[in-house]
Amino acid sequence: MDAAVEALADQQAELAGLLRDLAEPGWHAATRCAGWDVADVVLHLAQTDDMATASATGRFAEVTAKLAEGWPGAASIDEGAALMVARERGLPTSELLGRWSTGTARLLDALKGIDLSTQVPWVAGDLSARTLATTRLAETWIHSGDVAGALDVELPPTDRLRPIARLAWRTLPYAFASAGRSMAGPVAFHLVAPGGEEWNFVPDEPAATTIFGPASELCAVAARRRGPSSTSLRGDGPDVDDVLALVRTYA
C-alpha cells in the first residue's frame, strides 16, 4: 500500500477508536470548530470523504453537485462546507457513524484502485490522486484532534505528520497566491519529528527562507489550530512571518 494511503487508513483507525463506543453526550460535545459539535465534525468528514471517493472514481461533478446544493450563495469553501453540514445535521449518531465508517472504506478502496499519479479534480483544482490522499490524511488528522479535544483525550503525535508537513511545504506557493502575496524565494523546512529525527524539506534552489522547529507545531499552525506565536517555530529569511501566517494543508 502506498505510504500516503496507509497513513490515511491509520488516521481513520485512530478516529474510529474515539467514536466506536462514544456515548450520546459525547457526540454533542462542542469542538473548537465554531458552532460544530463532534457529530457535525464527523458529518463533515463523511461528506468530504464522499467527495474524495467521487474524485478518484470519475464522479466528482455529480456527487459534489448533490452534496453542495445551496453553495451558489457561499462566499468561500468554508462557508460552503458549513452549508453542507447544516443541511444534513441531525442524523441519528448510529447512522452517522455507519455512514462515516462505510465512506472511509470506500475511499481507501478507490485510492487503492487508481494510479496515484493520475490527475483528479478537487475543490481548489486538479491534483494527483496521491496528493488527494494526503489532503484527506491532513483533514482527518485535524478533525481527529478536534474530536479528541472535545472529549478531553490527548492524541500523541506520530510519523503520520511527515506527509502532512510535506504537503504544507509543497503548497506554500498556492497559499501565498491565494492570499495575493509574492514569495521572495524558495522556502525550506527543517523539522523535528515526534521521535526526534530530522525531517528536511528543501527546494532544488538555495532557500531564501528557512523554518525550524517541531513538525507537530508546524502541522498545527498549518491546520489553524495554533498561532505561530504560541509555538517554538522560528526561521531565517524575508518570508518567515508570511510563511507561518499563510501555511496551510487544506483548500
N, C-alpha and C positions, 0 to 999 in steps of 0.2 A: 504494500500500500504506500502511496506517495506520502511523504512526511507531513505535508500540509493537511491532507485528508485524515491521516492518522491522528494528528494533533486536534483536529476538529472533533473527531469521534471521541477522543479522550476528554475534551472540554464538555461535550454534550453529556458524557457519562458523569462528570463531576456535578453538573447542574441537576441531572436526573436524581442523583443521590440526595440533593437538598429537597427535591419535590416529591419523591416517591411516597413517603409516609407523612407528608405535611398535613396537619390538621387544618380545618376550615379557617380558623382565625389567622393562621399564618399566611394563607392566600390573600388576605385582605390587609396585611401589614403594609404600611406606607414605605415606599422606596425613595431613594434620592432623585429619581426621575420625577420631576414636578407633576403632581396630580395623578401619578400612577401607583397602584399597589402591585403586589407580587403577581397577581393574576393578569394585570394589564401588561406587565413586562413579558410574561410567558406568552401571552397572546401576540404581542408584537414580534417576538422571536418566531412564533409559529407562522405568522403572516409573511415575514421576510424570508424564512426558510422555504416557504411555498414559492415565493418569487424566485429564489435562487435555483430551486429544482426546475422551475419552468424555464429559466435561462439556460440551464445545462441540457434541457431536452427539447429546445426549439419551440416553446410555448410561452415565451416571456410576454409578448404583447397581449396575448389573450388573457393570461392569468392576471397580469398587472392591471389591465383594464377592469377586470371584475373586482379585484381586491381594492383598487384605488378609486372606485366610484365616489365621486364627490371631490376629487382632487382639483378640478379646474379653479376653484377659489382659493386653493392653498398657496400661500406666499413662499413656502420653502418645502424642502424634503421633510424636515422635522414636523412641520405643520401637517403635511400630508399623512405622515405616519400616525400622528395623533388622531386625525380624522378616521383612519382605518381602524384604529383601536376603539374609538368611541362608537363606531357603527356596530362592532361585534361584542362590545363589553357586556358582561353578564352571563356568559356561558357557564353552566354548571362546572365546578372545578374538576370533577372526574372526567367530564367530556373534554375540557381544555387540556388536561394532562395527556389524555389519549391522542388528541389532535397534535399536540407538540411532539410527542414521542413518535407517532407514526410519520410525521413530517421530517423529523431528523433522520429516520431510517431511509426514507425516500430520497432525501438529499444526498446521503452518503452513497446510496446505490447509483444515483445519477452521476455523481462525481467519479465513482469507480468505473463507470461505463463510458467515459468520454476521454479523448486525448486531452490532457490538461494544458497543452499548448494552444488549443483551439480558442479562437476569439469568440466571446459570448456577450450578449447585451447585459447592461446593468444600469442602475438609476443615474449614474454620472457618466455613462458612456461605455463603449465596449472595453473589455479587458479579457485576459486569459482565464480559462477555467481554473487554473492553479491560483491566480490572484483572487478569483471569486471565492475559492475555498478558504483562502487566508482572510478575506474580509469577513466571512462567516465565522471563522475562528475568533477574530478580533471582537466582533459584536457579541458573540456568545460568551466570551470571556468578560467583556464589560458588564453584561447583564447578569452573569453569574455572580459577579461582585455586588451588583445592586441587590440581588435576591439575598445573598449571604448577609449583607449589611442590615437588611430589613429584619432578618431572622437572628441577628446578633451572633453570627457564625463567622469565624475567620478562615479564609481560604489561603493557604500558603502559596507563594509564587512558585512556578515551575518552569521548566525549559520550554513549555509551550509559548512562553513570551518571546522566544527568539524570532519566529516568523512574524509576530505582531510588531516587534521593534523594527525588523527589516522593512515591513510594509510602511511603517511611519517614515522611515528614512527614504524609501523609494518614491513615496508620493509627496515629498516636500514641494517639488515644482508645481504639482496640482494645487496644493494647499496655498502656496503663495499666489498663484494665478487666480484662484477663486477669491482671494482677498484683494486682488488688484495691486499686488506688491511684486517687486522685482527682486531676485536674488543677486547678491554681489558676486557670487561664485559658488562652486560646489561645496557641499557640506559632508562632513564625516561624523560618524557616531562611534565613540569608544566607550562601551558599556560594560558593566559588571553583571554577570549572570547571577541568578539566585544561588547557584552552587559555588560562586567565587571566581569562575573562569572569565576570560575576556571575550566579549562579542564585538567585533570590529566591522563596521560597515563603512567602506571608504570608496570614494569615486576614482575613476581612472585618472583624472587630472588632480593636481595638488588641491587640497581643500582650502577654501578661503575661511571657512568657519568650522570649528570642531566642538562637539558636545561631549561631555564626560559625565559619568555617574551611573547609578544603579539602573539596570534595564527595567525593573519593576516600576520605578518612579517615572521613567521616560514614558512607559506604556500608559501609566495612569494619567499623565499630563496629556498625552495624545488622545486619551479617551474622555478628556474633560472631566475627570474625576478628582484631579488635584490641580491646584495652581502651581506654576513653576516656583514661586517664592516660598512655597511650603516644602520644597524638596531640597536635596543636596546637589541637584544638577548644576553644572557650571559649564563654561565654554570660553573659547577664544575666537576672535574674529568679528567682522562687522555685522553679522546677521544673528548673533546669539539670541538677542531678545525676541526678534521676529520668529526665529525657528521655534523657540519654546512657546511663543504665543499662538503660532499657527499650526504646528504639527498636529496631525490627526490620523485616525485609522478608519474613518467612516466618511461617507459622502455628505 
